[in-house]
């Protein structure tokens, strides 16, 4: 393989892995820490992408600030949506069995898809890349790499660092980790565990929606776009270790490289390579690469 092409594929793998981590980290919080099998998590990714498409012109017209302001609006609105959904629906699932969790969250997928069809439509839409990120970086004499993809990787790294700092070096992170280990004990210490989990859920929804919004210019916006990302996110959580943010990061990067280079080197088998890797890892480490911290 040509060195320049190899470098481009490495950049693609890193960008895909970091974006995948951004979505999967929200699922790690909801599934790994709160114990909810949330099949609607992919829908939050879709909602973020559609927000970027629908809110972009409105934000630019009435608020100003362009793409960055649109991303901020998507994060705020999705966090509010997550807070409401946890209060209205998910708070009743903590002591229910997994079948009821699956049925309710699958029902939410149908609701979100129908609302998307009514409010927007069933067409495929595109989100324009910001003009200040529409260029490309030269790699060699004739090869270039889009600046916006570099921007996605940098932003995802920053968000990953902030999330790690939040969970490991703040009082809120300490309460979240303690609540995941012993919900009743945290409640007895005077901490409102219900409000705490509501915040965690809102954070998980905001992460997924932010990933969808920032990926919209390169992946387009289309019906059902959350389905495929949901499956691969569960693979990330299982490989990394349920509840482990560090494990989700490592697993997402592994999947990014396996999937990207698999499509280049073994295109006919690319669709199963990730699942073969998952089976091989779980064969030797049934709990995933890292245990819940």
N, C-alpha and C positions, 0 to 999 in steps of 0.2 A: 504493500500500500504506500502511495506517495506520502511523504512526511506532512505536506500541507493539508492533504485530505484527512490524514490521521488526526492532525490538530483540530480541524473543523469538526470532525466526528466527536472528538473529546469535548470540545466546547458545547456541542449539541447534547451530549450525554450529561454534562454537568448542569446545563440549563434545564433539561427535562427532569433530572433527579431533584434539583432544588425546588422546582415548581411542584413536583409530586410531593416533596416533603411538606411544602406549605399547606397543601390540601390534607395530607395524611396526618399532620400534627394536630389539626382540629379534630379528626376522627380519633386520634390517640387520646386526646383529652376526654372526649365524650364516651367512647367505647372503653378505653383502658382504665380511666380514672373514675368515671361515673357509672360504668357498668351497663350502659345502654347500647343495644345493638341498633344503630341508627342507619337504616337503609336510605333515609332521605338525605344523607350527607352529600351525595353527588348532586342533589337538587340545589343545595346551597352554592355549590360551584357554578351551576348553571345560572342561578339567580344573580350572582356577581357579574357574570359575563353579560347578561341581559341588562343589568343596571348600567354597566359601562356603555352599552349601546344606546339605551333610552335616555339616560341622564346626561350624557356628554353634551349634546346640543343645548339642553336646558341650563346646565351649569355654566356653560360658556356664555350664554345669552344673558342670564339674570345674575350670576355671581361673579363670573370671570375666573381666571386662573387656569383654565384649560384642563389638561389630562390629570395633573396631580390633584387638583381640586375635585375632579370627578372620582378619582380613587378614594380620596378622603371621604366623600359623600357616600360612596358604596360601603365603606367600612362602617361608618356610623349607622347608616340605615340597616345594614345587615346585623349589626350587634343589637340594635333595638328589636329587630325581627326575632333574633335568637332568644333574647330575654323574654319576649312575649310568648314564643312557642314553648319555652321551658315551663313558664307559669301556667299556660293554658292546657298543655298536652303532656309533655315529658315528665313533669313532676309526679304524675300519677303512675309512672312505669317503674319506679325504683324497686318496688317490692313485688312487681309482677314477673311472671316467668318470661323466658325469651320468646316464646311463640307469640304472646300478646304484644311484645315490643316490635317484633318483625311485622305483624299484621298492621299495627297502627302506623309505623313509619313507612311501610309500603303504601298505605292509604294516603299518606301525605305526599308521596311521589306523584300519585294520580291527581291529587288536588293541585299541586304546583304545576304539573304539565297542562292541566286544563286551564288554569289561570293564565299561564304563559300564552296559550293559544288564543284566549279571549282578549287579553290586554295587548299583546303584540300581534303575532300571527304565526304561521307555520313555515315561513320562508327562512332561508339562510341569509344572515346579515354579516356585514363586516364593520369593524371598528378601525378608524384611521389611526395610524401610528403618528404620535406627536412629531411636528416638523423638526424639533430640536433633537429628535432621536431617529430620524428617518435615514441617516447616513449609513456608511459601512466602513469597517476597518480593513485595511489592505493586508492580506496574508499572501506574500509572494508576488509574482508578477501579474497574475491574472485572477487570483482567488481573493474574494472579500468575505467579510462576515458582518451581518447586520448589527448595528449599534444597539438596536432595541433589545436584541437577545442578550447582549452583555448587560444591559440595564436590568433585565429580568433577573439574571443571576446575582447581580450585586444587591438588588433589593431583597431577594429571597435570603441571601446570606445575612443581611442586616436584621431582617425579621426573625430568622432562626436564632441569631445571637441574642436579640431582645427577649425572645420567648424563653431561652435557656436561662438568661439572667433573672427573668421574672419568677420562674419556678424554683430556682436554686438559691437566690440571694435576696429575696424580698419576703416580707411578712405574709403577703397574700399567697405567694408560692408555698410557703411553709404550711399555711392553713389548707391549701388545696391538697398537698401531699398527705397531710395528716388526715384530712377528711376522706381521702381515698383509702387509707389504711383502716381507720376506725371511725365511722360516721357517728356512732352513738357517743363516743368519748368526746369528740369535738363539740357535739351538741351540749353535753353536760358541762363543758367549760364556758358556756355562755355565748358561743359563736353560732350565729344563725346559719346552719348548714344549708338550709333551703336557699337562702339568698346567695350563699357562696357558690353552690352548684349552678344557680341561675347565671351567675357571672361567668363561670367556667363554660357553660353551654354557649352563652353569647360570644365568648372569645373564640370558641371552636367554629361557630357559624361565621364569624367575621373573618377568620383565617381562610376558610374555604371560599367565601365570596370574594375576598381580596385576590386569591389565586385566580379565580375565574375572570375577574376584571382585568388583571394585569396580563393574562394570557389571551384575552379577546383579540387584540390586534394581530396576533400570529396564528391563532387557531380558528378564527371566525366564530360566529354565534349561531347556533342551530338547535332545533328541537332534540331532546334526548341526549344532549351532550354530557349530562351528568352520569349516565349509566355506566359507560366504560371506565370513567375515572373512579367510580365507586368501587368497582371490583379490584382494581389495581391498588387502591388505598387500603383495602382490607388485607391484601397481600403484604403491603408495607408494614402494617401494624403487626401481623402474625410473624413475619420474618424478624422484625426488629425486637419483638417482645412486647406483649400487651401492656400498655401503660408507660412505656419507656420512650421519652422524647429523643434521647441519644440513639436508641435503637432504630427509631423511625427515620432519623437522619441517615444513618449508615445504610439501612435497607433501601431507602429511596435512591441513594447514590449508586448502590449495587444494581438496582433495577434499571436506573438510567443508563449505565454502561452496558449491561447485558442486552437490553432492548435495542439500544442505538446500534451497537456493533453487530448484534444479531441480524438486524434488518439489512446491514451492509454485507456481512460475510455469509450468513445463512438465511437468505430471505424466505425460503420455503418453510423453514422451521422456526422463524422468528416469533410466531405467535405462541409457541409453547415453551420457549427457552426460560422465560421468567418463572413459569410454574414448575419446570424441572428443577431450577435453582431452589425454589421454595421447598420442594419435596426433599432435596438433598440436604438442605440446612436443617429442616425439621427432623430428618432421620437421625442426625447426630445431636441436635439441640432442640428438643421438643418444645421448650419454653421460649424459643427465639434466641436471637443473638445476645440480648441483654434482658435481665430481669427488671421488673418495675422498680424504679427508684423512689 
